[in-house]
């Protein structure tokens, strides 16, 4: 069993979210920060509040999980989930 590397994402509000690297790099901005050596395992995100960062992580995790399970959701199912996800009250 391979060990997974964790990345800590720090929001504007100072809250730290620890996530697997595979989840973090689903965000192109975070991926580039890591690749460009702007951050190692702690990534400051001064423009993201706790609430927004939690939602970004949720979205990225959904896509990582969708690629890891044996029965992958269809493209239509994932699109429907995304459409529901972005609804804002």
C-alpha positions as CSV (number, residue, x, y, z in Angstrom):
1,X,0.0,0.0,0.0
2,X,1.5,3.3,-1.1
3,X,1.6,6.2,1.3
4,X,-0.2,9.3,0.2
5,X,1.3,12.7,0.6
6,X,-0.8,15.3,2.3
7,X,-1.0,19.0,1.6
8,X,-2.2,21.6,4.0
9,X,-4.3,24.4,2.4
10,X,-4.6,27.6,4.5
11,X,-7.5,29.9,3.9
12,X,-7.9,33.6,4.2
13,X,-9.4,33.1,7.6
14,X,-6.4,31.1,8.8
15,X,-8.1,27.7,8.9
16,X,-5.9,24.8,7.7
17,X,-7.4,22.0,5.6
18,X,-5.3,18.9,5.3
19,X,-6.0,17.0,2.0
20,X,-4.3,14.3,-0.1
21,X,-2.0,15.7,-2.7
22,X,-4.2,14.1,-5.4
23,X,-7.1,16.2,-4.3
24,X,-5.1,19.4,-4.0
25,X,-3.6,19.2,-7.5
26,X,-7.1,18.9,-9.1
27,X,-7.0,22.7,-8.6
28,X,-4.7,24.0,-11.4
29,X,-3.7,27.0,-9.3
30,X,-2.5,24.8,-6.4
31,X,-0.9,22.3,-8.8
32,X,1.1,25.1,-10.4
33,X,2.1,26.6,-7.0
34,X,3.5,23.2,-6.0
35,X,5.2,22.5,-9.4
36,X,6.8,26.0,-9.3
37,X,8.1,25.4,-5.8
38,X,6.0,28.3,-4.5
39,X,4.7,25.9,-1.8
40,X,5.7,22.5,-0.6
41,X,3.2,20.8,1.7
42,X,1.6,24.1,3.0
43,X,-0.2,26.2,0.5
44,X,-1.5,29.7,1.6
45,X,-4.7,30.7,-0.2
46,X,-5.2,34.3,0.9
47,X,-8.2,34.9,-1.4
48,X,-10.2,31.9,-0.3
49,X,-12.4,32.0,2.8
50,X,-13.0,28.9,4.9
51,X,-16.4,28.3,3.3
52,X,-15.2,28.7,-0.3
53,X,-12.1,26.5,0.3
54,X,-14.2,23.8,1.8
55,X,-16.4,23.8,-1.3
56,X,-13.4,23.7,-3.6
57,X,-12.0,20.7,-1.7
58,X,-15.4,19.0,-1.8
59,X,-15.4,19.5,-5.6
60,X,-11.9,18.2,-6.1
61,X,-12.4,15.2,-3.9
62,X,-15.5,14.2,-5.8
63,X,-13.5,14.1,-9.0
64,X,-10.6,12.2,-7.5
65,X,-13.1,9.7,-6.0
66,X,-14.9,9.3,-9.3
67,X,-11.6,8.3,-10.9
68,X,-10.7,5.8,-8.2
69,X,-13.8,3.7,-7.8
70,X,-14.5,0.5,-9.7
71,X,-17.8,1.6,-11.1
72,X,-17.1,5.1,-12.3
73,X,-20.1,7.4,-12.5
74,X,-21.2,8.2,-16.1
75,X,-20.3,11.6,-17.6
76,X,-24.0,12.5,-17.3
77,X,-24.1,11.6,-13.6
78,X,-21.0,13.7,-12.9
79,X,-22.4,16.6,-15.0
80,X,-25.6,16.4,-13.0
81,X,-23.7,16.4,-9.7
82,X,-21.7,19.4,-10.9
83,X,-24.8,21.3,-11.9
84,X,-26.4,20.7,-8.5
85,X,-23.1,21.6,-6.8
86,X,-22.9,25.0,-8.3
87,X,-26.4,26.1,-7.4
88,X,-26.2,29.0,-5.1
89,X,-29.0,30.1,-2.9
